[in-house]
Amino acid sequence: MRALSTRRRQRGYAVVAAVALTLSVSACTESAASDSAQVESLTVGSTTSLAGVGVRNAISGGKFEDAGLTVSATGIKSGNDAVPQLLSGDLQIAQVDTTTAMQAIEKGIPIKILAAAGVQSTDGADGDPSTGSVLVTPDSDIKTAADLTGRNVGVPAINNQIWMNIQVVVDEAGGDSSQVKFIEIPGPQAVDLLLKGDVDATTASEPLASATVAEGKARLIHSTDIPGGKGEPSSVYIATTEFIAQNPETLKKFVSAVYAGQDEVNKDKELGKKIAVEQLGYKTEQLSQAFILDYGTSAIDPEQLGSVAETAVKYGILGEVPDPATLLADVQ
């Protein structure tokens, strides 16, 4: 299974490289912003999980409108879907997990990180709930993260941040992550396949994880937060280097407004649930036990970004640790 994961990673790199090559002519133009009017209407590709609540609160709360911007959010399936849409111009900004952004930049795709979207909400202690969970059936003999060694574990994607974080959690608990057999499972099917016995454990995001545990159908083994990683960016907003160069003032306004909207949710988690109902179509009863994650509210700390990169190198997502400053756009 580890060899299979490597082949999938290599195929993913090849696709990413092909996209970059196809669009390199238009995307490599990084001239300074001209005196012409900058774009003020933005489409943001954002996850439809609770991690996408922050930007949607900024929209519904008028934060972008107050900044003179017209911003809409559209759902995306994954970071791998979002990057091509950025390069084609269908999106101006996209929310992706942090390691996906780093990997794309390492592969030469002309994007940079604008701001933090979600940040790790806990220090990954045993039993602490968070925005992502590793679940097993109630009668499973898996009791700790170390027991995932040698088991089949469902994840939304191989080679993304959740996949990496689970390996960290397993190793920190005394297990051997190289012996975990990861299987890609679309998020909506994660719990169903666990209950059918197709996997020994699975990851689930909120509110699916908390609702399933509350119903007694599953048991929490560990969150997908890594020990000691509280505050590190788990997802980020990205844009192409060309768009950044041409619209620096617009993106400064975006960053300031999205941080203001995300700060409101950090201070009022019930507001986050309200936005999830109104903007993402969740039902109120689905959110009764839901964990609302923390969102970024200030410029990304390069040291924290470097810490994520070091872990990504350790687990084979990146080839080398980049200078964090080269990943970040100057739009604060």
N, C-alpha and C positions, 0 to 999 in steps of 0.2 A: 504493500500500500504506500510506503514511503517513496518507492520508485515511481509509482503512479502519480503521486503528488508532484514529484520533480518534473515528470513529463508534462503535467498540466501547467506547471509554472513556466516551463520553457515555451509551451504553445501560447500562453498568455503574453509572454515577452515578445514573441514573434508578431502577434497581432498588434500589440502596442507599437512596436517598431514600424510595422507596415503603415499604420495610421499616420505616424509621425512623418514617414517618408513621403506619403501621398500628399500631405498638406503642408510640407515644409516651405514651399515657395511663398504661400500667403502668410504662414504663421511666423516666419522668421523676421518679418518686417517690424523692427522695434524702434521706429523713429519717435522722437519726442513729441508730446502732444502739441498740435498746431493751435492757431488762434481760432479755428473753427469751433462751433458749438459742440460740446461733448454730449454723448448719449446720456439721456436721463430716464429712459424707459428700459427696465431690466427684467429679464426672465431668469429666475433662479431655479435650477434643478435641485430638489431636496427630497430626502427620504420621507416616506409616508408613515414611518414608525414615530414613536414619541420623540425621537432625536430631532425630528423636523419641526417641533413645536416652536422653537425659539424664533426662527425667521418668520413664521406665520403670525406670531404674536406682534412682531414688529410691523407686519403688514396691516393686520386688523386694528392695531392700536394707533395707526396713523404716524408711526415714527418716520417712515420713508417719505410720506406725504409732507410732513413738517420740514424735511430736508430738501424738498423740491424734486423728489424722485417718484416715478411710477414703477412699482415693483410688484410682480406676480410670482407665485411659486407653482411649479409643476412637479408631479411625482416622478421619481426615477427609481429604477430597480436596483441599481448598484453603481459604484464608482466606475466600473469598466464600461457601463452604458453611458455614463455622463461625459466622460472625456471626449469621445468622438463628437458628441453634440456641442461641446464647447468649441472644438476645432472647426466645426462646420458653421458656427454662428447661430445654431438653433437655441443655444443657451448663452447667456453672457457670464453667468456665475453658476457654480455647482458645488454642492455639499458632498464630500467623499470622506471615507475614513482616512486617517492621517497616513497610514502606510501606503495606501493606494496613490496618494499624491506624491509621496517620496519616490515610490517606484517609477511612476510615470516620468518624473523629473530626471531620475537617474538614466532612464532610457532615451532621454533627449527630447521628450515631448515639451513643447514650449508653453509651460504653465508655471504659475507661482501661487503660493499660499497667501490669501488676503487676511484671514482672521480665523479664530477658533469658533467652531459651532458647538459641538458637545465636548465636555471635558470629563475625565474619569471622576466619578462622584465619591468613591470610597477608597480606602487603602487596601481593599481586597482581603479583609479578614474573613475567616471561616464563618459562615452563617449570615453575613451581611448581604441583604438584597441589593441589587443595583439594576441598571437598565438592561443588562443581559444576564442570562442564567444558564447554568448547566443542570439539566434535569434528568432524573431517572424515575422509573416506576416505583411506587411505594414499597414493593416487596423485593426490590433489587438488592443484591449483595454488595453493591458499590456504596461505600460509606464515606469515603474521602476522595479528594481529587487524585491522590496517588493510586487509587484503585482503578482509575481509567486506563492505566497501563495495560496494553494488550486488548483493549475493548474497542468496539465500533462506536464512534462518536459523530453525530451529525452536526455539520456546520454549514452556514449559508454559502461559504466559498472557501476554497483552498487558497492559502497565500494572502489572506487579508488579516486585518488587525484582530478580529475575534479568534481566528485560527491560531495566530501567534500568541495571543494572551492566554489561551487555554494551555498551550505548551508551557508557558512560564509558570502558570498555576500548578500544573502537574509536577514539574521539576522542583518547584519550591516546596511542594508537599512531600517530596522524597520519592516520587515516581520517576518513570522514564518516558518522556514525551515522544522519543523516537519510536516507541513501540505502540503508540496510540494509532488506531486505524481510522483516519478521518474520511468521512463520506459527505459529499456535497448534497444538501437537501434544501430546497426552497423554503423560506421562512414559514409560509402558511401551512406547510405539510410537516413541519418539524415534530410537533406533538403527536399527530396522527400516526406517524411512522414509529415513534417511540412506543406508543400504546399497542401497536400491532406487533412489536417485537423485532422490527427490521433493524433497529440499532439498540445498543445497550444504554446509550445516553444521548442527549441532544441539546443543542443550544436553542434558546427561545428569547425573543426580545419582549419588551413591554408593549401592551398589557397582557400578552398571551401567557407569559411565564407566570406572573402573579395570579392570574385567574385560574390557571391549571392547577397550581399548588393549592389555592384556596378551595377548589372543588375536590381536593383529595385524590386527584388523578396522577399527580407526580410529586416528587420530593426534590428539594433544592440541594445540590451537592456543593456548588460554589458559584459565585457570580463570575462574569468574564472580566472583572477588574483585576489587575495584577497587584501583588503586594507592593506597597510603597509608591504607587503611581497616582495617588490622588492629585487632581488638578492638571494632569497631562492631557493635551488635546487628543481626543478620541476621533473627532471628525473636524474637518476644516472646510472653509469656503475657498475655492480656487477660481482663477480666470486665466485666460491666455496672456502671454507676455505682450502680445500685440495690443490686445484690448486694454491692458493695464497702462501701456505707454501712451495710448491715445485718449484715455479717460481717467487720468489720475485723480482729479477733483471729484468726479462722480463716485469713484470707488472709496475715497476718503469719507464721503457722505454716507455711502452704504455701510461701511464698517462702523462708523459712529452710531448710526441708527439701529443696526442689527444688534450691537452690543447693548444699547439702551433697552430694546425689546427683550433681549435674553435676560438682562438683569432683573426686569420685572418678574419674569417667571421664576428665577432663582429665589426671589423674595416672597413669592406667592405661588406655591405648587398647585393650589386649587385653580388658579388662573390657567396654569398649564393644562389641567384636565379640561377646563372649559374650552380652551382653544382646540384641544384634540377632538372634542365633540363637534364644535362648530366648523372647524376647518379641515379635519381629517376623517370625519365620518364615524368616529367611534361612538359607542353607546355608553351612556353614563354608568350603567351597571358593570360594563367591562373595566371601568377605571377605578372601581371602589377600593381595590387593593394595589393599584398600580404604583410603581416607583417612577417618579418624574426626575429625570437626571438633571445634573447641573450643566449650565451652558457658559461659554466663554463671555467675559465682560471687559477684557482689556487685552492689550497687545500680547501676543504669544511670547513666552519666555524662551529664548533660544536654547537655554540649558535643558529645559523640559523637552523641547523638540529633539535636541541631541540625545537625550535619554531614550526616547522612542526609537530613534535611528539606530542606536547601539543595540537595542534588543532586536530590531529588524535584521541587522547584520548577523547577530548570533543565530537567528533561526532561518537564515537563508533568503529573506525577502529582499534585502539589499546586498550589493556586492561590497560596499564600503561605506563608512560613516561620512556623510557629506558635511560641509561647513553649514550649520543651520542658517546662517545669514544668507546663503545663496538660494535658500528655499523660499524666503519671505519677500513679498512685494512691499515696497516702501509706500504704504497708503494709510499710515496711522495719522 
